[in-house]
Amino acid sequence: MSGLSDDQRQIQEWAREFARREIAPRALVLDQDPESPEREALLRAAARAGILGSNLPEALGGAGHDPVTSSLITEELAAECAGCAVLFGANMLGLLPILLSGNFGAIERFVRPVTQSWETDRPKLAALAATEPDAGSDFIMGHPGGRMRTRVEKKDGGYVINGRKIFISNGSLASVVTVFATHDPAASIRESMSCFVVPSDAEGFSVGQVFDKMGQRAAPAAELVFDDVFVPEENRLGNEGGGFALNRLIMSVTRTPIGAIALGIARSAYEKALAYAESRRQGGGPIVRHQAMEIMLADMAIRVEAARGLVHGAAASLAAGRPSLKLSSMAKTFASDSAVANALDAIQILGGYGYMREYGVEKLLRDAKLTQIYEGTNQINRFEIMEQVAAERGA
Ligand SMILES: Cc1cc2nc3c(=O)[nH]c(=O)nc-3n(C[C@H](O)[C@H](O)[C@H](O)COP(=O)(O)OP(=O)(O)OC[C@H]3O[C@@H](n4cnc5c(N)ncnc54)[C@H](O)[C@@H]3O)c2cc1C
């Protein structure tokens, strides 16, 4: 691939080695049994390798990689197992509101203990809790008719949070949760919401259902319950009522790594399909020679390259200090649609073998589907792209 520095190529190679050594042997194990002890072993290996904080500043205990280099790493991890890439990546999603809020006290009290734990045998994780049973897309869009039920009330010296969040990646593993709550459930989501950091040992915090997922099973998705959870005032991230704007900024960063995860799936599907098509002989020769197969494989290769261009474009914009909701949403939407299309084509090219679990291709489809849903469904991402286009045109 062109345009990468020598350093970036070396890091890409290192990430590929890590993924082959640590992730590949565990991918099917964690797909079948997400609670296997292998998950802890994998987290320990990732923590020691600096993968849990690849784009976190070095001064805070991260690896300090720029967004393009982080995308390269994420692509490699996801090419072996997207669920494992999410197991690592959801941690940065959880820490990001603290970092972006510029609340230095919260950074010291919550981010540093997490990164310091990565040198121990019990690496800690963070999670971000936005979605709730009655507010999924409405939360993301700030739809005028949408209502949040997780409520925050001001009390002496702080706030009390009550409510329930669902589908929270790594929610059952996290020691730190960043949570969005409304000051007024009857008011517009765009104006009424603030973000808070809650340690998982806070009184009244508990983990509810851990959902049985179709794909990306290595990363648990959990319900989180807040029952009169008190947090001091300094745990608020950003201004009161500034939660919606903070979440927009978060998504302009985090949709790019989701694009990189989808890219890893799309590439893996293409590589597996190509290798199979070269070795499988039917109709008098390797099936790769049949024009129908060639056309499918060419389309798969095009999707991989185009998705990579969008992911790196969005990452480069972020690296240049211009986080773009439009570019990150484009990267996420195109890469996730490509991942699903490539996974479907890979199954078709492998024929009956593609349908069997042991070949790992049906897992790609199950994993790929989720990338079209979380961080805003692709329908919602497309609305947001057009919202940004309209804003640029002054409409
Ligand atoms: C495995 C998993 C992990 C997740 N991890 C996290 C996490 O870590 N943290 C977190 O906060 N959330 C997380 N989510 C939540 C995720 O972001 C939401 O599921 C997603 O935003 C969609 O919300 P919803 O599920 O409520 O669907 P809904 O909003 O109910 O949407 C249902 C359908 O209606 C469509 N739709 C909705 N509104 C409109 C509209 N205005 N116009 C047209 N169509 C519309 C949607 O596109 C979708 O097809 C996760 C979800 C899953 C499944």
The ligand as a Tripos MOL2 file, in Angstrom:
@<TRIPOS>MOLECULE
LIG
   53    58     1     0     0
SMALL
NO_CHARGES

@<TRIPOS>ATOM
      1 C1        -23.5520   -5.4650   19.8980 C.3       1 LIG1
      2 C2        -23.8280   -4.0040   20.0960 C.ar      1 LIG1
      3 C3        -22.8960   -3.2210   20.7580 C.ar      1 LIG1
      4 C4        -23.1840   -1.8830   21.0350 C.ar      1 LIG1
      5 N1        -22.2950   -1.1380   21.7730 N.ar      1 LIG1
      6 C5        -22.7090    0.0720   22.2560 C.ar      1 LIG1
      7 C6        -21.9210    0.7780   23.2080 C.ar      1 LIG1
      8 O1        -20.8060    0.3620   23.5570 O.2       1 LIG1
      9 N2        -22.4090    1.9380   23.7220 N.ar      1 LIG1
     10 C7        -23.6200    2.4360   23.3470 C.ar      1 LIG1
     11 O2        -24.0270    3.4680   23.8690 O.2       1 LIG1
     12 N3        -24.3760    1.8010   22.4280 N.ar      1 LIG1
     13 C8        -23.9580    0.6360   21.8710 C.ar      1 LIG1
     14 N4        -24.7270   -0.0350   20.9540 N.ar      1 LIG1
     15 C9        -25.9920    0.5570   20.5490 C.3       1 LIG1
     16 C10       -26.0650    0.9610   19.0850 C.3       1 LIG1
     17 O3        -25.3530    2.1570   18.8500 O.3       1 LIG1
     18 C11       -27.5500    1.0610   18.7210 C.3       1 LIG1
     19 O4        -28.0470   -0.2720   18.6840 O.3       1 LIG1
     20 C12       -27.7920    1.7460   17.4010 C.3       1 LIG1
     21 O5        -27.5060    3.1190   17.4880 O.3       1 LIG1
     22 C13       -29.2590    1.5910   16.9310 C.3       1 LIG1
     23 O6        -30.1570    1.8990   17.9670 O.3       1 LIG1
     24 P1        -31.3590    0.8560   18.2740 P.3       1 LIG1
     25 O7        -30.7500   -0.4730   18.4160 O.co2     1 LIG1
     26 O8        -32.1470    1.4020   19.3920 O.co2     1 LIG1
     27 O9        -32.2240    0.8410   16.9450 O.3       1 LIG1
     28 P2        -33.4090    1.8880   16.5730 P.3       1 LIG1
     29 O10       -32.9630    3.2720   16.8110 O.co2     1 LIG1
     30 O11       -34.6580    1.4360   17.2180 O.co2     1 LIG1
     31 O12       -33.5280    1.6510   15.0030 O.3       1 LIG1
     32 C14       -34.2380    0.5400   14.4440 C.3       1 LIG1
     33 C15       -34.2870    0.7430   12.9210 C.3       1 LIG1
     34 O13       -34.9900    1.9540   12.6060 O.3       1 LIG1
     35 C16       -34.1750    2.8080   11.8050 C.3       1 LIG1
     36 N5        -34.4410    4.2060   12.2000 N.ar      1 LIG1
     37 C17       -34.3940    4.7210   13.4450 C.ar      1 LIG1
     38 N6        -34.6800    6.0400   13.4250 N.ar      1 LIG1
     39 C18       -34.8960    6.3670   12.1420 C.ar      1 LIG1
     40 C19       -35.2230    7.5850   11.4600 C.ar      1 LIG1
     41 N7        -35.3290    8.7290   12.1210 N.pl3     1 LIG1
     42 N8        -35.3960    7.5240   10.1140 N.ar      1 LIG1
     43 C20       -35.2370    6.3610    9.4520 C.ar      1 LIG1
     44 N9        -34.9190    5.1890   10.0220 N.ar      1 LIG1
     45 C21       -34.7440    5.1890   11.3460 C.ar      1 LIG1
     46 C22       -32.7360    2.3920   12.1150 C.3       1 LIG1
     47 O14       -31.8460    2.7200   11.0440 O.3       1 LIG1
     48 C23       -32.8840    0.8990   12.3120 C.3       1 LIG1
     49 O15       -32.8340    0.2380   11.0570 O.3       1 LIG1
     50 C24       -24.4050   -1.3300   20.5920 C.ar      1 LIG1
     51 C25       -25.3140   -2.1160   19.8790 C.ar      1 LIG1
     52 C26       -25.0340   -3.4350   19.6290 C.ar      1 LIG1
     53 C27       -26.0500   -4.2590   18.8780 C.3       1 LIG1
@<TRIPOS>BOND
     1     1     2 1
     2     2     3 ar
     3     2    52 ar
     4     3     4 ar
     5     4     5 ar
     6     4    50 ar
     7     5     6 ar
     8     6     7 ar
     9     6    13 1
    10     7     8 2
    11     7     9 ar
    12     9    10 ar
    13    10    11 2
    14    10    12 ar
    15    12    13 ar
    16    13    14 ar
    17    14    15 1
    18    14    50 ar
    19    15    16 1
    20    16    17 1
    21    16    18 1
    22    18    19 1
    23    18    20 1
    24    20    21 1
    25    20    22 1
    26    22    23 1
    27    23    24 1
    28    24    25 2
    29    24    26 1
    30    24    27 1
    31    27    28 1
    32    28    29 2
    33    28    30 1
    34    28    31 1
    35    31    32 1
    36    32    33 1
    37    33    34 1
    38    33    48 1
    39    34    35 1
    40    35    36 1
    41    35    46 1
    42    36    37 ar
    43    36    45 ar
    44    37    38 ar
    45    38    39 ar
    46    39    40 ar
    47    39    45 ar
    48    40    41 1
    49    40    42 ar
    50    42    43 ar
    51    43    44 ar
    52    44    45 ar
    53    46    47 1
    54    46    48 1
    55    48    49 1
    56    50    51 ar
    57    51    52 ar
    58    52    53 1
@<TRIPOS>SUBSTRUCTURE
     1 LIG1         1 GROUP 0 **** ****
